[in-house]
Amino acid sequence: MALAWERQERESGRKRMLGEADGILDTVEELRLADQRAVPPKLAGAIEALQLRLGRRATSPATLAAAHRLVLALEGRLMGANPRVAATRVHTDRPAGQPLVRVLQGGLKWKLLTLPAPPTTGPSHAWLELVDATVDRACERWMYAQELARRAARDQRDVPASLGRARMAWSNYWELLLEAEDLRRRVGSRPAKP
């Protein structure tokens, strides 16, 4: 009972933020139509507040064009969190299932995995097995990053960068694990046969 209530609260919060993002987007578009370029302070504050509520680091766009792109991206994130849509999360500007490479402190690079996109025919056993294999791979990559961090600490070489890589690997694994559990819950225990 409590879990259903929490889900309902989370969904109503998502819808509230989506409505707020729509209002901000309307304001941005009206200002752009009036040939303004700079973001007014009040609008910048509203955009920063929305980002913080979404768990993102707040950035303040300087131009209305940048604000427009940012708010559209925030809306995309909110729409992607719709619990009625059994789809995997994607990185911005990347097709579903495509990893993203991040550059860390010290020039280290780390690939962030994403779950494979569901087939166009709908969820299947083969797709769920691929989802599980991706989560397992992310766990193995986290253990590998932990070993590299341990070696860096032992050798006293590139410790901050190695720790950053291990933290990013853990975060990627944990997010994929939670996302996979959510997908299984959404599609039920009996997906369509392959």
N, C-alpha and C positions, 0 to 999 in steps of 0.2 A: 504494500500500500504506500509506504513512504517513498519507494523508488519511483512509482508512477507519479506521485506528487512532485518529486524533484524534477522528473522529466518534463512535466507540465509547466513548472515554474521556469525551467531553462528555455522551453519553447516560447513561452510568453515573453521572456526577456529578449530572446532573439528577434521576435516580431516587433517588440518596442524599438530595439536598436535599428532594425531595418526601416521602420517608419521614420526614425530620427535621421538616418542616413538619406532617406528620400527627401526629407525637408531640407537638409543641408545641400543636397545635390540640386534641388530646385533653386535655392538661393544662388549657388555658384553659377548655374546656367543663366539666371536672370541678370546677374552682374556681367557675365560674358556677353550677353546680348546687348547690354548697355555700353559695350566697348571698354569696360574697365579691365585692368590687367592685374593689379595688386589685390591681395587678399586682405580684407578689413580685419582689424584685431579681434572683433567679436566673433567673426566667422572662423578665424584661425583657432580661437579658444574652443569653439564647438567641435571642430575637427580633431583637435588634440584630445578633448575629453572623450570623444567616441573611440578614438584609437586606444586610449587607456582602458576603457570598459571592455574592449575586445581583447585585452591582454597584450597589446602591441606597445612598443616603445613609441612615444608620441613624437611626431615630427611636424613642423609647421611649414607648409608649403608657402613659397613667396609669391607665386603667380597663380592666377585662377585656373590656368591650364593644368598646372601641377596638382592643384586642389581637386580639379575635376577627375583626373586620373586616379588620385589617391582615394577619393570617396567611392568611385566605381569599383576599385579593388576591394575596399572594405565591404561594399554591398555584395560583391561576388563571394567573399568569405562568409558573410551571413547567409546568403542563399545556399551556399554549399553545405552549410550545417543543418539544412532541413532534414529532420529525422525520417520523413516519408520518402526520401530519395536514397536508395541503396547504391551509392556511388562512392568511389574512393576520392580522397583528397588529392589535389594536384598542386604543384608549385606554380606560382605566377608566371605567365608566359611560357609554360611548358605543357605539352600534351599529357593526358592522363597516363600514369605509369612510368613517366620519364624521370630519372633522377636529376638532382641539381648538385652542382659542385660549388662548394663554399671555400673561399680562401680564408685561412685563419692567421692569427698572429704569427709572425716569423715566416710567412710565405707558405706554410703547410696548406695542403688542399684536402678536403674530405667530401666524399660523395654522400648526399642525403638520399636514401631510397624512398620510393613511394610504392604503395600497393598497386598491383595491376588493375587496369580499368575492367569493369565487368563486361562480359561479352554483350554484343548488341541483342542477342537472343535472350538475355537475362542470366541471372546467377546460375552456375552449374557446379557440380562436384569438382570438376577439373579446375575451375577458377578458384574455388575455395582452397583446394590443395596448393595452388600457386600462391595464394594469399598467405597461407601458413608457411610455405617455403621462403617467402620474402621476409616474414617476421623472423624465422630461424636464421636467415642470412644476416639480418640486421643485428641479431644477438651475437652471432659469431664475429661480426665486424667490431662490435663493442668490446668483446673479449680481446680481440687483436689490438685495439686501440689502448686497452688497459695494459696489455703487456708492453706495448711501445712506451707508454707513460712510465711504467715501472723501470724499464731499461734507461730511459732518459733521466729519471731521478737517481738511479744507481750511478750512471756515468756523469751526472751533473751537467747535462747538455740539453738545451732546448726544452727545459722543464715546463715553463708556462705554456708554450705552444702545444706540447704533448698532452698536458692536462686539458687544455681547451679542446683538443681533438677527442679525447676520451669523453669529456662532458657532452660534446656534440653527438658523438656516437651513441651514448646512453640516451640522450633526449630523442634521437631519431628512432631508436629501438622501442623506447617506451611509448612514443606517440603511435608508432605502427601497431604495437601490441594492442593498445586501447582501441585504435581504429578498426583492427581486425575483429576484436570482440564485439564492437558495435555493429559491424557489418553482419556478423553471424546472427546477432540478435535481430537485426532488421529483416534479413532474408529468411529467418527461421532455420530450423534444423534440417529441412527437407528441400533443398534447391532442386531445380529441374535437372533431369538426367542429361549427361553430355550427348 
